[in-house]
Amino acid sequence: MRTSSPRTWFITGAARGLGRAFTEAALAAGDQVVGVARDVAPLDELVAASGGRLVAFSLDVSDRAAVFAGVEEAVTAFGRLDVVVNNAGGAILGMLEELTEEQVRTHLDTNFFGALWVSQAVVPHLREQGSGHILQVSSMGSVGGFASTGIYGAGKAALDSMSAALAMEVERFGIKVTILGPGGYRTDLFTRGLTMAQGHEAYGPLREWLQSMWTESEDFDPKRAAEVVVEVVNMPEPPKHLILGSAAYDMVDEMNRAYTAELAKWEHLSRKAE
């Protein structure tokens, strides 16, 4: 169900990858967008062709004060916010032993704290107007730890938990929250947006096995994900958690079944502990 007036989207990480696809899809739906990223130059042509419906400016979401100022600027641009997409983030690869403190903190400053700061900044505006939809771009990998993606998955798992709490806190104000769990899409997440640990020789065999497995996987067109996101935004009662992609859905379903089986296997020990 669609309202007659255009909605205003606030999209972080809007210049590339999924964020760019979300931006283009929102504009194609007749809406207006405030797109932010550390580097918004890739959006210049889209801004010029948007007829004033796309405003873009630089924003580092890891800077809390800058986020609050940026949200105020976004509200000023079109008078309100209707859809907020927390998409900004990067990837980090490395066994836990290999990662430095600086790498871990820098990663979480964007992937987790950036989404937290944006959520804190937009909620007062959405609460005052009595409506709004926050979409948190998590990952299908947030459902369980996996070798070499432990910190990436940990940040996304923290985002999931925080967002589920947020959904309960703001539901009575007319604000919806949807946690998106994308699978693999053709973006620069694992190239331009990647932080790599310096590999330790002890993990060489495991790393080779992981690389051979990943080369067999297929990445998909982010436009397909964006089409689904627009459909979700149009729903009067959107899902609270949505996996994006068939392959991702099957993997998450398999991991959840394995978790449930493990839970049941040791039920007798769990019940002895009370």
C-alpha positions as CSV (number, residue, x, y, z in Angstrom):
1,M,0.0,0.0,0.0
2,R,1.4,3.3,-1.1
3,T,0.8,6.9,0.1
4,S,0.0,9.5,-2.5
5,S,2.8,11.9,-1.5
6,P,6.5,11.0,-2.0
7,R,8.3,9.6,1.0
8,T,11.7,10.8,2.1
9,W,14.4,8.2,2.5
10,F,17.6,8.7,4.5
11,I,20.2,6.2,3.2
12,T,23.7,5.7,4.6
13,G,26.4,4.3,2.5
14,A,24.3,5.5,-0.5
15,A,27.1,5.9,-3.0
16,R,27.9,2.3,-3.8
17,G,26.7,-1.3,-3.7
18,L,23.4,-2.0,-2.0
19,G,23.1,1.6,-0.8
20,R,23.3,2.9,-4.4
21,A,20.7,0.3,-5.5
22,F,18.4,1.4,-2.7
23,T,18.8,5.0,-3.7
24,E,18.0,4.3,-7.4
25,A,15.0,2.2,-6.5
26,A,13.6,4.8,-4.1
27,L,13.9,7.5,-6.8
28,A,12.3,5.1,-9.4
29,A,9.4,4.7,-7.0
30,G,8.8,8.5,-7.1
31,D,10.3,9.2,-3.7
32,Q,13.0,11.6,-2.6
33,V,16.2,10.6,-1.0
34,V,18.9,12.1,1.2
35,G,21.9,9.9,0.5
36,V,25.1,10.1,2.6
37,A,28.5,8.4,2.5
38,R,32.0,9.3,3.3
39,D,32.5,9.9,-0.4
40,V,29.4,11.0,-2.3
41,A,31.1,11.9,-5.6
42,P,29.7,8.7,-7.3
43,L,26.3,10.1,-6.8
44,D,26.9,13.4,-8.7
45,E,25.3,12.3,-12.0
46,L,22.3,10.8,-10.2
47,V,21.9,14.1,-8.2
48,A,22.0,16.1,-11.4
49,A,19.4,13.9,-13.0
50,S,17.0,13.7,-10.1
51,G,15.3,17.0,-10.5
52,G,16.0,17.9,-6.9
53,R,14.7,14.6,-5.5
54,L,18.2,13.5,-4.4
55,V,20.3,15.4,-1.9
56,A,23.7,14.0,-1.1
57,F,26.4,15.0,1.4
58,S,29.4,13.5,3.0
59,L,28.9,11.9,6.4
60,D,31.1,9.6,8.5
61,V,28.6,7.6,10.6
62,S,31.2,6.6,13.2
63,D,31.2,10.2,14.3
64,R,28.2,10.5,16.6
65,A,28.1,14.3,16.7
66,A,28.3,14.5,12.9
67,V,25.5,11.9,12.6
68,F,23.2,14.0,14.7
69,A,24.0,17.1,12.7
70,G,23.6,15.2,9.4
71,V,20.2,13.9,10.4
72,E,19.1,17.5,11.1
73,E,20.4,18.5,7.7
74,A,18.5,15.7,6.1
75,V,15.2,16.7,7.9
76,T,15.7,20.3,6.7
77,A,16.2,19.1,3.1
78,F,12.7,17.7,2.6
79,G,10.9,18.5,5.9
80,R,10.6,15.0,7.2
81,L,12.0,11.4,7.2
82,D,9.9,8.4,6.3
83,V,12.4,5.6,5.6
84,V,15.8,5.3,7.2
85,V,18.2,2.7,5.8
86,N,21.3,2.0,7.9
87,N,23.5,0.5,5.2
88,A,26.9,2.0,5.7
89,G,29.5,-0.5,6.6
90,G,32.5,-2.5,5.5
91,A,33.8,-6.1,5.8
92,I,36.7,-7.5,7.8
93,L,38.4,-10.8,7.3
94,G,40.8,-12.5,9.6
95,M,41.0,-15.2,12.3
96,L,40.4,-13.7,15.7
97,E,44.0,-14.2,16.7
98,E,45.2,-12.3,13.7
99,L,43.1,-9.1,14.0
100,T,44.5,-6.0,15.7
101,E,42.6,-3.9,18.3
102,E,42.6,-1.0,15.9
103,Q,41.1,-3.0,13.1
104,V,38.4,-4.4,15.3
105,R,37.4,-1.1,16.9
106,T,37.5,0.8,13.6
107,H,35.2,-1.9,12.0
108,L,32.7,-1.8,14.9
109,D,32.7,2.0,15.0
110,T,31.1,1.9,11.5
111,N,29.2,-1.4,11.3
112,F,27.6,-1.3,14.7
113,F,28.0,2.1,16.4
114,G,27.3,4.0,13.1
115,A,23.9,2.3,12.9
116,L,23.3,3.0,16.6
117,W,24.1,6.7,16.3
118,V,21.8,7.0,13.2
119,S,19.0,5.2,15.1
120,Q,19.3,7.5,18.1
121,A,19.3,10.6,15.9
122,V,16.3,9.7,13.8
123,V,13.9,8.2,16.4
124,P,13.0,11.6,18.0
125,H,11.9,12.9,14.5
126,L,10.0,9.8,13.7
127,R,8.3,9.7,17.1
128,E,7.2,13.3,16.8
129,Q,5.6,12.7,13.4
130,G,4.1,9.3,14.6
131,S,5.4,7.2,11.7
132,G,8.5,6.0,10.0
133,H,10.4,2.8,9.0
134,I,13.9,2.0,10.0
135,L,15.7,-0.7,7.9
136,Q,18.9,-2.1,9.4
137,V,21.1,-3.8,6.8
138,S,22.6,-6.7,8.7
139,S,23.8,-10.0,7.1
140,M,22.6,-13.5,6.7
141,G,25.9,-14.4,8.5
142,S,24.7,-12.8,11.8
143,V,22.9,-16.0,12.8
144,G,26.2,-17.8,13.6
145,G,29.9,-17.5,13.8
146,F,32.1,-18.6,10.9
147,A,35.9,-18.8,10.6
148,S,37.6,-15.6,9.5
149,T,34.4,-13.6,9.6
150,G,34.0,-13.6,13.3
151,I,34.2,-9.9,13.9
152,Y,32.1,-9.0,10.9
153,G,29.4,-11.5,12.1
154,A,29.7,-10.2,15.7
155,G,29.0,-6.7,14.6
156,K,26.0,-7.8,12.6
157,A,24.7,-10.0,15.5
158,A,25.0,-7.0,17.8
159,L,23.1,-4.9,15.3
160,D,20.4,-7.6,15.1
161,S,20.0,-7.6,18.9
162,M,20.0,-3.9,19.2
163,S,17.5,-3.5,16.4
164,A,15.1,-6.1,17.9
165,A,15.1,-4.1,21.1
166,L,14.6,-0.9,19.2
167,A,11.6,-2.4,17.4
168,M,9.9,-3.1,20.8
169,E,10.8,0.3,22.1
170,V,9.4,2.4,19.2
171,E,6.4,0.3,18.0
172,R,4.0,2.2,20.2
173,F,5.1,5.4,18.4
174,G,4.1,4.1,15.0
175,I,7.7,3.4,14.0
176,K,8.5,0.1,12.1
177,V,11.9,-1.7,12.2
178,T,13.0,-4.3,9.7
179,I,16.3,-6.2,10.0
180,L,17.5,-7.1,6.5
181,G,19.8,-10.1,6.2
182,P,21.4,-9.9,2.7
183,G,23.4,-12.8,1.2
184,G,26.0,-12.3,-1.5
185,Y,25.5,-9.4,-3.9
186,R,27.8,-7.9,-6.6
187,T,29.1,-5.0,-4.6
188,D,32.6,-3.8,-3.5
189,L,32.1,-4.9,0.1
190,F,34.9,-7.5,-0.1
191,T,37.2,-5.4,-2.3
192,R,37.1,-1.6,-1.7
193,G,35.3,-2.0,1.6
194,L,37.4,-4.8,3.0
195,T,39.9,-4.8,5.9
196,M,42.2,-7.8,5.9
197,A,44.2,-9.1,8.8
198,Q,47.8,-10.2,8.3
199,G,47.6,-13.9,8.0
200,H,49.3,-16.3,10.4
201,E,50.9,-19.4,8.8
202,A,49.1,-21.6,11.3
203,Y,45.8,-20.9,9.6
204,G,47.1,-21.4,6.0
205,P,45.2,-24.7,5.4
206,L,42.0,-23.4,6.8
207,R,42.3,-20.2,4.8
208,E,42.9,-22.2,1.5
209,W,39.8,-24.3,2.2
210,L,37.7,-21.2,2.9
211,Q,38.9,-19.5,-0.3
212,S,38.1,-22.6,-2.4
213,M,34.6,-22.6,-1.0
214,W,34.0,-18.9,-1.6
215,T,35.1,-19.1,-5.2
216,E,32.3,-21.5,-5.9
217,S,29.6,-19.1,-4.5
218,E,27.6,-16.8,-6.7
219,D,26.9,-13.1,-6.1
220,F,23.6,-11.5,-7.3
221,D,22.4,-8.2,-8.7
222,P,21.8,-5.7,-5.8
223,K,18.9,-4.3,-7.8
224,R,16.9,-7.4,-7.0
225,A,17.4,-6.7,-3.3
226,A,16.4,-3.1,-3.8
227,E,13.1,-4.1,-5.5
228,V,12.2,-6.2,-2.5
229,V,13.1,-3.4,-0.1
230,V,10.7,-1.1,-1.9
231,E,8.1,-3.7,-1.6
232,V,8.7,-4.1,2.1
233,V,8.5,-0.3,2.6
234,N,5.1,-0.3,0.9
235,M,3.7,-2.9,3.4
236,P,1.4,-1.6,6.2
237,E,2.8,-4.4,8.4
238,P,6.3,-5.1,7.2
239,P,8.4,-8.1,8.4
240,K,10.6,-7.5,11.4
241,H,13.4,-9.7,10.0
242,L,13.9,-10.6,6.3
243,I,16.6,-12.6,4.6
244,L,17.4,-11.3,1.1
245,G,18.2,-14.0,-1.5
246,S,17.2,-17.6,-2.0
247,A,20.7,-19.0,-1.4
248,A,21.0,-16.9,1.8
249,Y,17.6,-18.1,2.9
250,D,18.5,-21.8,2.5
251,M,21.8,-21.3,4.4
252,V,20.1,-19.5,7.3
253,D,17.4,-22.1,7.4
254,E,20.0,-24.8,7.5
255,M,21.9,-23.1,10.3
256,N,18.8,-22.5,12.3
257,R,17.8,-26.2,12.0
258,A,21.3,-27.2,13.1
259,Y,21.0,-24.9,16.1
260,T,17.6,-26.3,17.1
261,A,18.9,-29.8,16.8
262,E,21.9,-29.0,19.0
263,L,19.6,-27.4,21.5
264,A,17.4,-30.5,21.7
265,K,20.4,-32.9,21.9
266,W,21.5,-31.4,25.1
267,E,18.1,-30.5,26.6
268,H,18.6,-33.0,29.4
269,L,21.7,-31.2,30.6
270,S,20.0,-27.8,30.3
271,R,17.2,-29.0,32.5
272,K,19.6,-30.4,35.1
273,A,20.9,-26.9,35.7
274,E,17.9,-25.6,37.7
